[in-house]
Amino acid sequence: MNIRHPQKDRDYIPIADHGLIGNLRTAALVSLDGSIESYCVPNFDSPSVFARILDKDKGGHFSITPTVPFSTKQNYLPSSNVLQTKFMNEDGVASVTDYLPRQYEAGPRIRTSYKPLLPWLIRRIEVVRGAMPLLVQCAPAFNYARSSHKTSIVNDDSSTVPREKVLFESADLSLDLRYACESTLDSATAPDMEFSLLDLSNKGHKGMGIQTLLELVEGQCVTFVLRTPPASKHQSAATSATTPTRSANQRAPDDPILNKELLQSLLNSTNTYWYEWIRKSTYTGSWKEAVHRSALALKLLIFEPTGAVVASPTFSLPEYIGGTRNWDYRASWIRDSSFTLYALIRLGFTQEANSYMEFIFDRLRDKNPDGSIQIMYTIHGGKDLEEVELHHLDGHKGSKPVRIGNGAADHIQLDIYGELMDCIYLGQKFGKPLAYDDWVLVRELVDFVVKNYKEPDLSIWSVLVSTCRRDVMHQHQYREVRNKKRHFTYSKIMLWVAIDRGLRLADKRSLPCPNRNAWLEARDTIYEDIMHKAWNKDGKYFGQSYDETDVLDSAVLIMPLVFFIQGSDPRFVSTLKQIMKTPERGGLTSNNLVFRYDVTKSDDGVGGEEGTFCLCTLWCVEALTRAGEHDRSLLPRAVSMFEDFLLYLNHVGLCTEEISDAGEGLGNAVQGFTHVTLISAAYNLSRTLSR
């Protein structure tokens, strides 16, 4: 058993050693040793208040850790996104339950009984055996650790018994930390608690934190609640000291009396919310536990107010330790979101698809002047995602620079039209039917594709990097990482998909299509071009682009997944076999894990190394499955590769973006694209095996 020894100066925790909690507005990473490592308030893309995962000294944290040697276990409650961390040693066991509350409503909302979403971070500590001394520290670092704040210990007017709370006040955001004590056994008394100020200025903090040492015994429980005080009730330290406690019936719905009954109700309601959501799944195949955990993870990535889906709730976690490939994924990529909705639709979750479709059609009503759309938007639908480098932060394990925003928002990546059209096609097939006005928007989108399918682009993998290092207050200048646009095979495949799905929609719904002949001609031309211009006759595989057919790219594995080509087609089978060779033999597969491409052959301008890509590994599993429908001898390899991949899920079944040679999770976590392809691979592999 791995025994942890508390240390004054705690080092970084591996990226994979975290669980994720959320409330469809924002999300928080919780480490195995009980620390909130990443948390942005109030939304996914808001500035962080805790970012210890990106700077162990000054990033900010909210930790609950034993002061004696301990071992730790972490798990989700069954069919839930409520996270439980247990600390254990010979003398006792303590349990920390973390969640962002959700209100479960069994029937239609009735305005008179409607309960607002409480934007609280709740941490419940209970000793379930023996005794356990625990040190609690809350040290926020506002605005990505750039803003100073004032810390005050004041009277808590949300309690019916005298107690204190902590008020953290910065220029743009205030938080308060409250608590409630209770005993769960008749033989135990409610514990005592007292806050003290914590000075971490020597580590770079710009305001005081707080701490408290809890000496808890079996049956004693303390629950901490961190929140943004309701605007109507926000008060400074000076006024709080003289404000009397108001009765429960005088309080606003978003500022209830904090007591054990309320906290138990919130925990039960949150658990019920997640359980009732996942039980609507129609999935009955193999690997059900992994599929449902992936679905629950994907649900956490949805921004409920707009229906947008973030690619990941975290930012700037490295694709390679010490490297520069550190991107902010807290935006809604057209590509990632479309695949996410595909996965959820496959499991029967059509409400999410309908909400995202509304978000997308709002974007289509606000296209660029040339008729194009961006590859990503903010979760609020905005187009401005200015990229900034935060040089004051150390980066995870020294992986610099830390970036917020994303300079690739205005990239030309033509593949997004295919992913979007595939999503629209599936959405109207299994969700809300397409209205005429929406069909006109779709038709305009396909017309744009037909007009531009011969143009080169920057591919699925492209990013932007700064040409010079400047102060964060100055605007960066960028260059395209691939030096020039090319005719990427993956992009051409997805352009074919865009036109194909448009034609299918027109035919199946008998919708007017005045440019049908032009669509048909363009679709067929793209197909022929791919077969002739992307095919490497000597190597017998499809190359990365028309311009460089000698470069292998695992993105072409998408071909049979989008029905561009049959999995049994000799050309595709030959390409698949080439990709599955080791890098030393000209392939992209190492230890049953797949790289995106060979960075030594395809200079992407970023520099540094990267791990195997989880997305590509799972695409390979599904490609083997599609080919295995006609050659059953390939199915055992598909099963083997999939089972091997599941070993790299972390302790609570979550995926990162990449996996290092040593098996360490890399990149932003939780990565939605990985969970999407896991669901798709499991769905199709299970279905094929059962035939």
C-alpha positions as CSV (number, residue, x, y, z in Angstrom):
1,M,0.0,0.0,0.0
2,N,1.3,3.4,-1.0
3,I,1.8,5.4,2.3
4,R,1.8,9.2,1.9
5,H,3.8,11.3,4.4
6,P,2.5,14.8,4.9
7,Q,5.1,17.4,3.8
8,K,5.2,21.2,4.4
9,D,6.1,21.8,0.8
10,R,3.9,19.6,-1.3
11,D,5.0,18.8,-4.9
12,Y,2.9,18.4,-8.0
13,I,0.4,15.5,-8.2
14,P,0.3,13.6,-11.5
15,I,-2.4,14.8,-13.9
16,A,-4.2,11.5,-13.8
17,D,-4.4,11.4,-10.0
18,H,-7.5,13.6,-9.9
19,G,-11.3,13.2,-10.0
20,L,-13.7,15.8,-11.5
21,I,-16.8,17.3,-10.0
22,G,-19.1,19.9,-11.6
23,N,-22.6,21.5,-11.9
24,L,-22.9,22.2,-15.6
25,R,-21.6,25.7,-15.1
26,T,-18.0,25.0,-14.0
27,A,-15.9,22.1,-12.7
28,A,-13.2,21.4,-10.2
29,L,-10.3,18.9,-10.1
30,V,-9.9,17.0,-6.8
31,S,-6.5,15.3,-6.2
32,L,-6.0,11.9,-4.5
33,D,-4.7,13.7,-1.4
34,G,-7.8,15.8,-1.0
35,S,-6.8,19.1,-2.6
36,I,-8.9,21.2,-5.0
37,E,-6.3,21.8,-7.7
38,S,-8.3,23.6,-10.4
39,Y,-11.5,25.6,-10.1
40,C,-12.8,28.5,-12.1
41,V,-15.6,30.7,-10.8
42,P,-18.4,31.1,-11.8
43,N,-18.0,29.5,-15.2
44,F,-15.7,27.1,-17.0
45,D,-13.9,29.9,-18.8
46,S,-13.8,32.3,-15.8
47,P,-10.5,33.1,-14.2
48,S,-9.2,30.5,-11.7
49,V,-9.3,30.8,-8.0
50,F,-7.5,27.5,-7.5
51,A,-4.8,26.5,-10.0
52,R,-2.3,24.5,-7.9
53,I,-2.0,22.0,-10.7
54,L,-0.3,24.7,-12.7
55,D,1.8,26.3,-9.9
56,K,2.3,24.3,-6.7
57,D,3.3,27.4,-4.7
58,K,1.1,30.3,-5.8
59,G,-1.7,28.8,-8.0
60,G,-4.1,28.6,-5.1
61,H,-5.6,25.5,-3.4
62,F,-8.3,24.2,-1.0
63,S,-6.8,21.2,0.7
64,I,-8.0,18.7,3.3
65,T,-5.1,16.5,4.3
66,P,-4.2,14.3,7.3
67,T,-1.2,15.5,9.4
68,V,-0.1,11.9,10.0
69,P,1.0,9.2,7.4
70,F,-1.9,7.8,5.5
71,S,-3.0,5.9,2.4
72,T,-5.7,7.2,0.2
73,K,-8.6,5.9,-2.0
74,Q,-10.9,7.8,-4.3
75,N,-14.1,6.9,-6.0
76,Y,-17.3,8.2,-7.3
77,L,-20.5,7.3,-5.6
78,P,-22.4,4.7,-7.7
79,S,-23.9,6.3,-10.9
80,S,-23.0,9.7,-9.7
81,N,-20.5,12.6,-10.1
82,V,-20.2,13.0,-6.4
83,L,-16.6,12.2,-5.4
84,Q,-15.4,10.5,-2.2
85,T,-11.8,10.5,-1.0
86,K,-10.8,8.3,1.9
87,F,-7.8,8.7,4.1
88,M,-6.8,5.6,6.1
89,N,-4.2,4.4,8.6
90,E,-4.2,2.1,11.6
91,D,-5.7,4.7,13.9
92,G,-8.6,5.8,11.8
93,V,-10.5,6.4,8.5
94,A,-11.7,9.8,7.3
95,S,-14.0,10.4,4.3
96,V,-14.2,13.6,2.3
97,T,-17.2,13.9,0.0
98,D,-16.9,16.6,-2.7
99,Y,-19.6,17.9,-5.0
100,L,-21.1,21.0,-6.7
101,P,-24.8,20.7,-5.9
102,R,-27.6,20.1,-8.4
103,Q,-31.3,20.2,-7.7
104,Y,-33.2,17.2,-8.8
105,E,-36.8,17.8,-9.8
106,A,-39.0,14.8,-10.5
107,G,-41.6,16.6,-12.5
108,P,-42.2,19.8,-14.5
109,R,-40.9,22.9,-12.7
110,I,-43.5,24.8,-10.7
111,R,-42.5,28.4,-10.3
112,T,-43.7,28.6,-6.7
113,S,-41.5,25.7,-5.6
114,Y,-38.5,26.3,-7.8
115,K,-35.2,26.0,-6.1
116,P,-32.3,27.9,-7.7
117,L,-29.0,26.3,-8.6
118,L,-26.6,27.1,-5.7
119,P,-23.1,27.8,-7.0
120,W,-21.4,26.2,-4.0
121,L,-18.4,24.0,-3.7
122,I,-19.2,21.6,-0.8
123,R,-16.7,19.5,1.0
124,R,-18.0,17.1,3.7
125,I,-15.5,15.5,6.2
126,E,-16.5,12.6,8.3
127,V,-14.4,10.3,10.4
128,V,-15.9,6.8,10.1
129,R,-13.5,4.9,12.3
130,G,-11.1,5.8,15.1
131,A,-9.6,9.2,14.9
132,M,-7.9,11.3,12.3
133,P,-6.2,14.7,12.6
134,L,-6.8,16.8,9.4
135,L,-5.3,20.1,8.3
136,V,-7.7,22.2,6.2
137,Q,-6.3,25.1,4.2
138,C,-8.2,27.4,1.9
139,A,-5.9,29.8,0.0
140,P,-7.5,31.2,-3.2
141,A,-5.4,33.0,-5.8
142,F,-7.9,35.2,-7.7
143,N,-7.7,35.9,-11.4
144,Y,-5.1,33.3,-12.3
145,A,-3.1,34.3,-9.3
146,R,-2.8,37.9,-10.6
147,S,-5.1,39.8,-8.3
148,S,-4.6,40.6,-4.6
149,H,-7.4,40.1,-2.1
150,K,-8.3,40.9,1.5
151,T,-9.2,38.1,4.0
152,S,-11.5,38.6,7.0
153,I,-13.0,36.3,9.6
154,V,-16.5,37.6,10.3
155,N,-19.8,36.6,11.8
156,D,-21.8,34.1,9.7
157,D,-25.4,35.4,9.4
158,S,-26.5,32.2,7.6
159,S,-26.3,30.2,10.8
160,T,-28.9,29.8,13.6
161,V,-26.0,29.3,16.0
162,P,-23.1,31.7,16.6
163,R,-20.2,30.9,14.3
164,E,-17.7,32.6,12.0
165,K,-17.1,32.5,8.3
166,V,-14.2,33.7,6.1
167,L,-14.6,36.4,3.6
168,F,-12.2,36.6,0.6
169,E,-12.6,39.9,-1.3
170,S,-10.7,40.7,-4.5
171,A,-11.5,43.6,-7.0
172,D,-13.7,41.5,-9.3
173,L,-14.8,38.5,-7.2
174,S,-15.6,37.7,-3.6
175,L,-15.9,34.3,-1.9
176,D,-17.0,33.2,1.5
177,L,-16.2,30.0,3.3
178,R,-18.8,28.7,5.8
179,Y,-19.0,25.5,7.7
180,A,-21.5,23.4,9.7
181,C,-20.5,20.8,12.4
182,E,-22.5,17.8,13.4
183,S,-22.3,14.4,14.9
184,T,-23.6,11.2,13.2
185,L,-23.5,9.1,16.3
186,D,-25.3,9.6,19.6
187,S,-22.1,9.0,21.5
188,A,-20.2,11.7,19.6
189,T,-20.4,15.4,20.1
190,A,-20.3,18.1,17.4
191,P,-16.7,19.1,16.9
192,D,-15.3,22.5,17.7
193,M,-13.6,24.6,15.0
194,E,-11.7,27.8,14.7
195,F,-10.2,29.6,11.7
196,S,-6.8,31.2,11.7
197,L,-5.1,33.2,9.0
198,L,-2.5,31.6,6.7
199,D,0.3,33.7,5.3
200,L,1.7,32.3,2.1
201,S,3.2,35.5,0.7
202,N,6.6,33.9,0.7
203,K,5.3,31.5,-2.0
204,G,3.9,34.3,-4.1
205,H,0.3,34.5,-2.8
206,K,-1.3,38.0,-3.0
207,G,-3.6,37.7,0.0
208,M,-4.0,35.7,3.2
209,G,-5.5,32.2,3.2
210,I,-7.0,30.4,6.2
211,Q,-6.4,27.2,7.9
212,T,-7.8,25.0,10.7
213,L,-6.6,21.9,12.4
214,L,-9.4,19.3,13.0
215,E,-9.0,16.6,15.6
216,L,-11.9,14.5,14.6
217,V,-13.1,11.2,16.1
218,E,-15.6,8.6,14.8
219,G,-19.0,10.1,14.3
220,Q,-17.9,13.7,14.0
221,C,-18.5,15.6,10.8
222,V,-17.6,19.1,9.4
223,T,-18.9,20.4,6.1
224,F,-17.3,23.4,4.3
225,V,-19.1,25.5,1.8
226,L,-17.3,27.8,-0.5
227,R,-19.4,30.1,-2.6
228,T,-19.8,33.5,-4.2
229,P,-22.1,35.4,-1.7
230,P,-25.4,36.3,-3.3
231,A,-25.2,39.8,-4.8
232,S,-28.2,41.1,-2.7
233,K,-26.6,39.8,0.5
234,H,-23.0,40.6,-0.1
235,Q,-21.5,42.5,2.8
236,S,-18.1,43.7,3.7
237,A,-16.3,42.7,6.9
238,A,-17.2,45.9,8.6
239,T,-21.0,45.5,8.1
240,S,-21.0,41.8,8.7
241,A,-19.8,42.1,12.3
242,T,-23.0,44.0,13.2
243,T,-25.6,42.2,11.0
244,P,-28.0,40.1,13.0
245,T,-28.9,36.6,11.8
246,R,-32.2,36.6,9.8
247,S,-34.7,33.8,10.2
248,A,-35.1,31.2,7.5
249,N,-38.4,32.6,6.2
250,Q,-36.8,36.0,5.7
251,R,-33.9,34.7,3.5
252,A,-33.7,34.7,-0.2
253,P,-33.9,31.3,-2.0
254,D,-30.2,31.5,-3.1
255,D,-29.1,32.3,0.5
256,P,-30.7,29.7,2.8
257,I,-29.9,29.0,6.4
258,L,-26.8,26.6,6.4
259,N,-27.5,23.6,8.6
260,K,-27.1,19.8,8.5
261,E,-30.6,19.3,7.2
262,L,-30.0,21.5,4.2
263,L,-26.6,19.9,3.5
264,Q,-28.0,16.4,3.7
265,S,-30.8,17.5,1.3
266,L,-28.3,18.9,-1.2
267,L,-26.2,15.8,-1.1
268,N,-29.2,13.5,-1.6
269,S,-30.6,15.8,-4.4
270,T,-27.2,15.9,-6.2
271,N,-26.8,12.2,-6.1
272,T,-30.4,11.6,-7.3
273,Y,-29.8,14.1,-10.1
274,W,-26.9,12.1,-11.5
275,Y,-28.4,8.7,-10.9
276,E,-31.7,9.7,-12.6
277,W,-29.8,11.1,-15.6
278,I,-27.5,8.1,-16.2
279,R,-30.4,5.6,-15.8
280,K,-31.9,7.0,-19.0
281,S,-29.1,5.5,-20.9
282,T,-30.2,2.9,-23.5
283,Y,-26.7,1.2,-23.6
284,T,-26.8,-2.5,-22.9
285,G,-23.5,-3.7,-24.4
286,S,-20.2,-4.8,-22.9
287,W,-17.9,-2.5,-20.9
288,K,-21.0,-0.8,-19.6
289,E,-19.3,0.7,-16.5
290,A,-16.6,2.4,-18.6
291,V,-19.2,3.7,-21.0
292,H,-21.5,5.1,-18.3
293,R,-18.6,6.7,-16.5
294,S,-17.6,8.3,-19.8
295,A,-21.1,9.6,-20.3
296,L,-21.2,11.1,-16.8
297,A,-17.8,12.8,-17.6
298,L,-19.2,14.2,-20.9
299,K,-22.2,15.5,-19.1
300,L,-19.9,17.5,-16.8
301,L,-18.5,19.3,-19.9
302,I,-21.9,20.8,-20.9
303,F,-22.5,24.5,-20.1
304,E,-26.2,24.3,-19.4
305,P,-27.2,28.0,-19.9
306,T,-26.3,27.9,-23.6
307,G,-26.0,24.1,-24.4
308,A,-22.3,24.6,-25.4
309,V,-19.8,21.8,-24.7
310,V,-16.3,22.5,-23.6
311,A,-13.5,20.4,-25.0
312,S,-12.1,20.1,-21.4
313,P,-12.7,21.9,-18.2
314,T,-9.0,22.5,-17.6
315,F,-6.4,24.7,-19.3
316,S,-2.7,24.6,-20.1
317,L,-1.9,21.1,-18.9
318,P,1.1,19.8,-20.9
319,E,1.0,17.2,-23.6
320,Y,4.6,16.4,-22.6
321,I,6.1,17.2,-19.2
322,G,8.5,20.1,-19.6
323,G,7.2,20.8,-23.1
324,T,5.4,23.8,-24.7
325,R,2.3,22.1,-26.0
326,N,0.0,23.6,-23.3
327,W,-3.4,24.8,-24.5
328,D,-6.6,26.2,-23.1
329,Y,-9.5,23.9,-24.0
330,R,-12.3,25.7,-22.0
331,A,-14.1,26.6,-25.2
332,S,-16.7,25.0,-27.4
333,W,-14.9,23.4,-30.4
334,I,-17.3,22.6,-33.3
335,R,-15.4,19.3,-33.8
336,D,-15.3,18.1,-30.2
337,S,-18.8,19.2,-29.5
338,S,-20.2,17.5,-32.5
339,F,-18.5,14.2,-31.6
340,T,-19.7,14.6,-28.0
341,L,-23.3,14.9,-29.1
342,Y,-22.9,11.9,-31.4
343,A,-21.8,9.8,-28.4
344,L,-24.6,11.0,-26.2
345,I,-27.2,10.4,-28.9
346,R,-25.9,6.9,-29.2
347,L,-26.7,6.4,-25.5
348,G,-30.2,7.9,-25.8
349,F,-29.5,11.4,-24.4
350,T,-31.4,13.5,-27.0
351,Q,-32.1,16.5,-24.7
352,E,-28.4,17.5,-24.7
353,A,-28.4,17.2,-28.5
354,N,-31.4,19.5,-28.9
355,S,-29.8,22.1,-26.6
356,Y,-26.5,22.0,-28.5
357,M,-28.4,22.3,-31.8
358,E,-29.9,25.5,-30.6
359,F,-26.4,26.8,-29.7
360,I,-25.1,25.9,-33.1
361,F,-28.0,27.4,-35.1
362,D,-27.5,30.6,-33.2
363,R,-23.9,30.6,-34.5
364,L,-25.1,29.8,-38.0
365,R,-27.3,32.9,-37.9
366,D,-24.2,34.9,-37.1
367,K,-21.8,33.5,-39.7
368,N,-18.7,35.4,-40.9
369,P,-19.1,37.7,-43.8
370,D,-17.8,35.1,-46.2
371,G,-20.3,32.5,-45.0
372,S,-17.8,30.5,-42.8
373,I,-18.0,29.7,-39.2
374,Q,-15.2,29.6,-36.6
375,I,-13.7,26.3,-35.4
376,M,-14.5,27.2,-31.8
377,Y,-16.6,29.7,-29.8
378,T,-16.7,30.7,-26.2
379,I,-19.3,28.8,-24.1
380,H,-21.4,32.0,-24.3
381,G,-21.3,32.0,-28.1
382,G,-18.6,34.7,-28.5
383,K,-15.9,34.8,-31.2
384,D,-13.1,36.4,-29.3
385,L,-10.7,34.0,-27.6
386,E,-7.6,36.1,-27.4
387,E,-4.6,34.0,-26.3
388,V,-2.4,35.2,-23.4
389,E,0.6,33.6,-21.8
390,L,0.8,33.8,-18.0
391,H,4.5,33.9,-17.4
392,H,4.2,34.3,-13.7
393,L,2.9,30.8,-13.3
394,D,5.3,27.9,-13.2
395,G,3.2,25.4,-15.3
396,H,2.6,21.8,-14.4
397,K,6.0,20.4,-13.3
398,G,7.6,23.4,-15.0
399,S,5.8,23.0,-18.3
400,K,5.7,26.5,-19.7
401,P,4.1,28.7,-20.9
402,V,0.7,28.6,-19.2
403,R,-1.8,29.8,-21.7
404,I,-5.4,31.1,-21.4
405,G,-7.6,31.8,-24.4
406,N,-6.9,30.2,-27.7
407,G,-5.3,31.8,-30.7
408,A,-6.4,29.1,-33.1
409,A,-10.0,30.3,-33.0
410,D,-9.8,32.0,-36.4
411,H,-7.9,29.1,-38.0
412,I,-9.2,27.6,-41.2
413,Q,-9.9,24.0,-40.5
414,L,-12.4,22.9,-43.1
415,D,-13.1,19.5,-41.5
416,I,-15.4,21.1,-38.9
417,Y,-18.2,21.4,-41.5
418,G,-18.2,17.6,-41.8
419,E,-18.4,17.0,-38.1
420,L,-21.1,19.6,-37.7
421,M,-23.2,18.3,-40.6
422,D,-22.9,14.7,-39.2
423,C,-24.1,16.0,-35.8
424,I,-27.0,17.9,-37.4
425,Y,-28.0,14.8,-39.4
426,L,-28.0,12.6,-36.3
427,G,-29.6,15.3,-34.2
428,Q,-32.6,15.6,-36.5
429,K,-32.7,11.8,-36.9
430,F,-32.9,11.0,-33.2
431,G,-33.9,14.3,-31.6
432,K,-35.8,17.4,-32.7
433,P,-36.8,17.4,-36.4
434,L,-35.2,20.1,-38.6
435,A,-37.4,23.2,-39.2
436,Y,-37.5,24.9,-42.6
437,D,-35.6,28.0,-41.5
438,D,-32.9,25.8,-40.0
439,W,-32.7,23.8,-43.2
440,V,-32.0,27.0,-45.1
441,L,-29.1,27.7,-42.7
442,V,-27.8,24.1,-43.3
443,R,-28.2,24.5,-47.0
444,E,-26.1,27.7,-47.0
445,L,-23.5,25.8,-45.0
446,V,-23.3,23.0,-47.6
447,D,-23.2,25.7,-50.4
448,F,-20.1,27.2,-48.6
449,V,-18.5,23.8,-48.6
450,V,-19.1,23.2,-52.2
451,K,-17.6,26.6,-53.0
452,N,-14.5,26.0,-50.9
453,Y,-13.7,22.3,-51.0
454,K,-10.8,22.8,-53.3
455,E,-9.1,25.1,-50.9
456,P,-6.2,24.0,-48.5
457,D,-6.5,24.4,-44.8
458,L,-4.6,23.9,-41.5
459,S,-5.9,20.4,-40.5
460,I,-7.4,18.9,-37.4
461,W,-4.1,19.1,-35.4
462,S,-3.1,22.7,-36.1
463,V,-2.6,25.3,-33.4
464,L,-1.0,28.8,-33.2
465,V,2.2,29.7,-31.4
466,S,3.7,33.0,-30.6
467,T,6.6,34.2,-32.8
468,C,8.0,36.2,-29.9
469,R,7.7,36.3,-26.1
470,R,6.2,39.5,-24.9
471,D,4.8,40.8,-21.7
472,V,1.2,39.4,-21.2
473,M,-0.2,42.9,-21.5
474,H,0.9,43.2,-25.1
475,Q,-0.7,41.6,-28.1
476,H,1.0,38.5,-29.4
477,Q,1.9,37.9,-33.0
478,Y,1.2,34.4,-34.4
479,R,2.3,32.3,-37.2
480,E,0.7,29.1,-38.6
481,V,2.4,26.1,-37.1
482,R,2.5,24.1,-40.4
483,N,4.0,27.0,-42.3
484,K,1.5,26.7,-45.1
485,K,-1.9,25.4,-45.7
486,R,-2.2,22.0,-47.3
487,H,-4.8,19.7,-48.7
488,F,-5.1,17.4,-45.7
489,T,-6.7,14.1,-46.2
490,Y,-8.8,14.2,-43.0
491,S,-10.2,17.6,-44.0
492,K,-11.2,16.4,-47.4
493,I,-12.9,13.3,-45.9
494,M,-14.9,15.5,-43.6
495,L,-15.8,17.9,-46.5
496,W,-17.2,14.8,-48.3
497,V,-19.2,14.0,-45.1
498,A,-20.6,17.6,-45.0
499,I,-22.0,17.3,-48.5
500,D,-23.1,13.7,-48.1
501,R,-25.1,14.5,-44.9
502,G,-26.7,17.5,-46.6
503,L,-27.8,15.2,-49.5
504,R,-29.1,12.6,-47.1
505,L,-31.1,15.2,-45.2
506,A,-32.6,16.6,-48.4
507,D,-33.6,13.1,-49.5
508,K,-34.9,11.7,-46.3
509,R,-36.9,14.8,-45.3
510,S,-37.9,15.7,-48.9
511,L,-36.4,19.1,-48.3
512,P,-35.9,21.5,-51.3
513,C,-32.3,21.4,-52.6
514,P,-31.9,23.8,-55.6
515,N,-28.2,23.1,-55.9
516,R,-28.5,19.3,-55.6
517,N,-26.5,18.6,-58.9
518,A,-23.6,20.8,-57.7
519,W,-23.6,19.0,-54.4
520,L,-23.5,15.6,-56.1
521,E,-20.7,16.7,-58.4
522,A,-18.6,18.1,-55.6
523,R,-19.1,15.0,-53.4
524,D,-18.0,12.7,-56.1
525,T,-15.0,14.9,-57.1
526,I,-13.8,14.9,-53.5
527,Y,-14.0,11.1,-53.3
528,E,-12.0,10.6,-56.5
529,D,-9.4,13.2,-55.5
530,I,-8.8,11.4,-52.2
531,M,-8.5,8.1,-53.9
532,H,-6.0,9.4,-56.4
533,K,-4.1,12.3,-54.7
534,A,-3.9,11.0,-51.0
535,W,-3.0,7.4,-51.9
536,N,0.6,6.5,-51.6
537,K,1.1,3.9,-54.3
538,D,4.5,2.7,-53.0
539,G,3.7,2.5,-49.3
540,K,0.1,1.4,-50.0
541,Y,-1.5,3.7,-47.5
542,F,-3.4,7.0,-47.4
543,G,-1.0,9.9,-46.6
544,Q,-1.5,12.9,-44.3
545,S,-2.1,15.2,-47.2
546,Y,-2.1,15.5,-51.0
547,D,1.1,17.4,-50.6
548,E,2.9,14.8,-48.4
549,T,1.6,11.3,-49.0
550,D,4.7,9.9,-47.4
551,V,3.7,11.1,-44.0
552,L,1.4,8.8,-42.1
553,D,-1.4,10.3,-40.0
554,S,-3.8,8.3,-37.8
555,A,-6.6,10.8,-38.5
556,V,-7.3,8.9,-41.7
557,L,-8.6,6.1,-39.5
558,I,-11.9,8.1,-39.5
559,M,-12.7,6.9,-43.0
560,P,-14.9,3.9,-42.2
561,L,-16.3,5.5,-39.1
562,V,-18.0,8.2,-41.1
563,F,-19.0,5.7,-43.9
564,F,-16.6,7.3,-46.4
565,I,-15.2,3.8,-47.2
566,Q,-15.9,0.3,-46.2
567,G,-13.7,-1.1,-43.4
568,S,-13.0,-4.1,-45.7
569,D,-11.7,-2.0,-48.6
570,P,-8.1,-3.2,-49.4
571,R,-6.8,0.3,-49.5
572,F,-8.1,1.0,-46.0
573,V,-7.0,-2.3,-44.5
574,S,-3.5,-1.7,-45.9
575,T,-3.5,1.8,-44.3
576,L,-4.7,0.4,-41.0
577,K,-1.9,-2.3,-41.0
578,Q,0.7,0.4,-41.7
579,I,-0.5,2.6,-38.8
580,M,-0.4,-0.4,-36.5
581,K,3.3,-1.0,-37.1
582,T,5.7,0.4,-34.5
583,P,7.3,3.7,-35.2
584,E,10.6,1.9,-35.8
585,R,9.0,0.1,-38.7
586,G,7.3,3.1,-40.2
587,G,4.0,3.0,-38.2
588,L,2.4,4.9,-35.4
589,T,1.6,2.3,-32.8
590,S,3.6,1.6,-29.6
591,N,2.5,-0.8,-26.9
592,N,-1.1,-0.9,-28.4
593,L,-1.3,2.9,-28.2
594,V,-1.3,5.2,-31.3
595,F,0.5,8.5,-32.0
596,R,-1.2,11.2,-34.1
597,Y,1.7,11.4,-36.6
598,D,5.5,11.3,-36.6
599,V,6.5,14.7,-35.3
600,T,10.0,14.2,-36.8
601,K,8.5,13.9,-40.3
602,S,5.7,16.5,-40.0
603,D,7.1,19.7,-38.4
604,D,4.2,21.4,-36.6
605,G,6.3,24.4,-35.5
606,V,5.6,23.9,-31.8
607,G,8.6,21.8,-30.8
608,G,8.9,19.3,-28.1
609,E,7.6,15.8,-27.9
610,E,4.2,14.4,-27.2
611,G,2.6,11.2,-26.0
612,T,0.4,8.7,-27.7
613,F,-3.1,10.2,-28.5
614,C,-6.0,8.5,-26.7
615,L,-8.4,9.6,-29.4
616,C,-6.3,8.0,-32.1
617,T,-5.9,4.7,-30.2
618,L,-9.7,4.5,-29.9
619,W,-10.2,5.4,-33.5
620,C,-7.9,2.5,-34.3
621,V,-10.0,0.2,-32.1
622,E,-13.1,1.2,-34.0
623,A,-11.4,0.9,-37.4
624,L,-10.3,-2.6,-36.5
625,T,-13.9,-3.3,-35.6
626,R,-15.2,-2.0,-38.9
627,A,-12.7,-4.1,-40.8
628,G,-13.5,-7.0,-38.5
629,E,-17.1,-7.0,-39.7
630,H,-15.8,-8.8,-42.8
631,D,-12.5,-10.3,-41.4
632,R,-13.3,-11.7,-38.0
633,S,-9.7,-12.4,-37.3
634,L,-9.2,-8.7,-36.7
635,L,-11.7,-8.5,-33.8
636,P,-9.4,-10.1,-31.2
637,R,-6.9,-7.4,-31.9
638,A,-9.6,-4.8,-31.5
639,V,-10.6,-6.3,-28.1
640,S,-7.0,-6.5,-27.0
641,M,-6.3,-2.9,-27.9
642,F,-9.5,-1.7,-26.2
643,E,-8.9,-3.7,-23.0
644,D,-5.3,-2.4,-22.9
645,F,-6.5,1.2,-23.3
646,L,-9.0,0.8,-20.4
647,L,-5.9,0.0,-18.2
648,Y,-4.8,3.6,-18.7
649,L,-8.0,5.1,-17.4
650,N,-7.3,6.7,-14.0
651,H,-8.5,5.3,-10.7
652,V,-12.0,6.8,-11.2
653,G,-12.3,5.9,-14.9
654,L,-11.4,9.3,-16.4
655,C,-9.3,10.0,-19.5
656,T,-6.6,12.5,-20.2
657,E,-5.7,13.6,-23.7
658,E,-2.5,11.6,-24.1
659,I,-0.4,8.9,-22.5
660,S,3.4,9.0,-22.1
661,D,5.8,6.2,-22.9
662,A,5.9,5.5,-19.2
663,G,2.1,5.3,-19.0
664,E,1.5,8.7,-17.4
665,G,-1.6,10.7,-18.3
666,L,-0.8,13.9,-20.2
667,G,-2.7,16.9,-21.5
668,N,-5.9,18.5,-20.3
669,A,-8.1,16.5,-18.1
670,V,-10.9,15.5,-18.4
671,Q,-10.6,15.3,-22.2
672,G,-14.1,15.1,-23.8
673,F,-12.9,13.8,-27.2
674,T,-11.3,10.7,-25.5
675,H,-14.5,9.8,-23.7
676,V,-16.5,10.3,-26.9
677,T,-14.3,7.9,-28.8
678,L,-14.4,5.4,-25.9
679,I,-18.2,5.3,-26.0
680,S,-18.2,5.0,-29.8
681,A,-15.5,2.2,-29.8
682,A,-17.3,0.3,-27.1
683,Y,-20.7,0.7,-28.8
684,N,-19.6,-0.6,-32.2
685,L,-17.2,-3.3,-30.9
686,S,-19.8,-4.7,-28.6
687,R,-22.4,-4.7,-31.3
688,T,-20.1,-6.4,-33.8
689,L,-19.0,-9.1,-31.3
690,S,-22.7,-9.9,-30.6
691,R,-23.5,-10.6,-34.2
